């Protein structure tokens, strides 16, 4: 598993506002401000169960702050000929922090052609339930797989 790409530290809305030089008006007055979390996931890989399928997982780790559950969303993306990325599958799950088979979200896309190699990556977003957080997402390093869609 590669844990190279991680989500940036999540700043409170007030600190983000001060850095941006704009006025502060919370979107949800009753929502708690965030602490620090780490967004993590593995590289896109071929699933060990048939049929041939590209798969990726995403999870989160709590460093500090409120929130015991988060909606983790994983997008599987393939690289287009022009160098842009296109989402071909999405998976989402509400999980507690930590990772492991019970505490992660998964996205899968069945391969149409296993002779052609293309570049894949996953993009992971963590939204802590009831807590304001930043819009950053983590992207895993590109992985070449014999799995075209």
DRENVOLO-528842 format. One line per field, with one value per residue (C-alpha): residue number from 1; x, y, z. Coordinates in Angstrom, 3 decimals. Layout:
! DRENVOLO-528842
resi <- [NUM	...]
c1 <- [X	...]
c2 <- [Y	...]
c3 <- [Z	...]
END
This chain:
! DRENVOLO-528842
resi <- [1	2	3	4	5	6	7	8	9	10	11	12	13	14	15	16	17	18	19	20	21	22	23	24	25	26	27	28	29	30	31	32	33	34	35	36	37	38	39	40	41	42	43	44	45	46	47	48	49	50	51	52	53	54	55	56	57	58	59	60	61	62	63	64	65	66	67	68	69	70	71	72	73	74	75	76	77	78	79	80	81	82	83	84	85	86	87	88	89	90	91	92	93	94	95	96	97	98	99	100	101	102	103	104	105	106	107	108	109	110	111	112	113	114	115	116	117	118	119	120	121	122	123	124	125	126	127	128	129	130	131	132	133	134	135	136	137	138	139	140	141	142	143	144	145	146	147	148	149]
c1 <- [0.000	1.258	0.621	2.556	-0.265	-2.029	-4.647	-3.316	-3.954	-7.495	-7.638	-10.544	-12.838	-11.694	-7.986	-8.675	-10.619	-7.797	-5.291	-7.568	-8.287	-12.064	-14.858	-15.910	-19.465	-19.869	-22.098	-23.599	-23.603	-24.218	-21.419	-18.229	-14.956	-12.458	-9.330	-6.566	-7.123	-5.122	-6.778	-5.168	-5.623	-3.929	-2.934	-5.368	-4.737	-6.307	-8.690	-7.776	-11.328	-12.614	-13.602	-10.603	-11.457	-9.606	-10.043	-8.948	-9.643	-9.753	-9.816	-9.043	-7.129	-8.002	-5.103	-7.196	-10.595	-14.252	-16.053	-16.166	-17.439	-16.851	-18.162	-15.177	-15.585	-13.189	-13.132	-11.370	-9.877	-8.213	-5.874	-7.174	-5.019	-4.876	-3.418	-6.606	-8.200	-11.704	-13.717	-15.021	-16.312	-17.117	-17.617	-18.633	-19.084	-19.536	-16.727	-14.909	-11.246	-8.487	-8.608	-8.729	-11.370	-14.280	-13.154	-12.635	-14.530	-13.957	-14.454	-14.333	-14.507	-14.541	-11.878	-13.103	-9.680	-6.848	-4.308	-4.210	-2.299	-3.645	-2.857	-5.106	-5.285	-7.746	-8.994	-10.142	-12.377	-13.187	-16.151	-16.424	-20.064	-21.258	-17.908	-16.872	-13.872	-11.782	-12.398	-8.991	-8.853	-5.951	-4.842	-2.762	0.217	-0.625	-0.427	-0.208	-2.507	-3.509	-7.114	-8.806	-12.374]
c2 <- [0.000	3.458	6.246	8.867	11.292	12.768	15.482	18.787	19.694	20.938	24.458	25.971	28.189	31.233	30.616	29.909	33.157	35.161	33.696	34.483	38.016	37.694	37.990	34.971	33.700	30.034	28.038	26.108	27.883	24.609	22.675	22.039	23.388	20.826	19.512	17.774	14.653	12.608	11.412	8.241	5.460	2.840	3.000	1.724	-2.001	-5.038	-6.772	-10.285	-11.496	-12.105	-10.625	-8.325	-5.088	-1.891	-1.141	1.477	2.153	5.350	6.002	8.660	9.023	11.485	13.445	15.877	17.545	16.530	13.908	10.144	9.297	10.627	10.037	8.840	9.102	7.408	8.312	6.013	8.060	7.185	9.435	10.718	11.147	14.919	14.365	15.191	12.784	11.332	9.722	6.276	4.994	6.333	4.650	6.156	4.916	6.399	5.045	5.595	6.634	4.093	2.137	-1.643	-3.627	-2.300	1.344	2.269	3.101	1.294	2.142	-0.522	-0.569	-3.747	-3.939	-4.100	-4.863	-6.458	-6.253	-2.466	-0.573	2.763	5.102	5.107	7.097	7.547	10.790	10.589	13.042	12.901	14.809	14.484	14.243	17.471	19.250	22.040	20.993	22.156	21.176	19.517	15.996	13.551	12.014	8.851	8.469	7.282	3.536	1.808	-1.198	-3.649	-2.642	-0.423	0.825]
c3 <- [0.000	-0.860	1.572	-0.329	-1.059	1.938	2.371	3.637	7.254	7.695	9.074	10.926	8.879	10.874	10.173	6.505	6.311	7.916	5.467	2.527	3.776	3.546	6.078	8.124	7.950	8.857	6.518	9.427	12.773	14.609	12.854	14.799	13.471	12.192	13.767	11.864	9.769	7.295	4.105	2.833	0.308	-1.781	-5.434	-8.001	-8.466	-10.106	-7.728	-6.649	-7.318	-10.878	-13.252	-13.931	-12.141	-11.228	-7.534	-4.992	-1.320	0.720	4.468	7.055	10.291	13.021	14.511	16.568	16.681	16.663	14.644	14.922	11.430	7.928	4.446	2.420	-1.355	-3.771	-7.465	-9.945	-12.759	-16.072	-18.019	-21.345	-24.457	-23.824	-20.316	-18.398	-15.916	-16.284	-13.464	-14.474	-11.112	-7.652	-4.310	-0.980	2.568	6.053	8.223	11.497	11.314	10.923	7.671	7.481	5.634	7.727	7.860	4.224	1.063	-2.230	-5.906	-8.641	-12.433	-14.498	-17.235	-20.832	-22.328	-20.313	-23.156	-23.272	-20.580	-19.336	-16.461	-13.375	-10.150	-7.316	-5.786	-2.171	-0.333	3.385	4.796	8.569	9.606	11.293	10.918	8.564	6.522	3.621	-0.024	-0.539	-1.907	-2.020	-5.320	-5.419	-7.711	-11.248	-11.808	-15.210	-15.396	-18.120	-17.719	-20.288	-19.932]
END
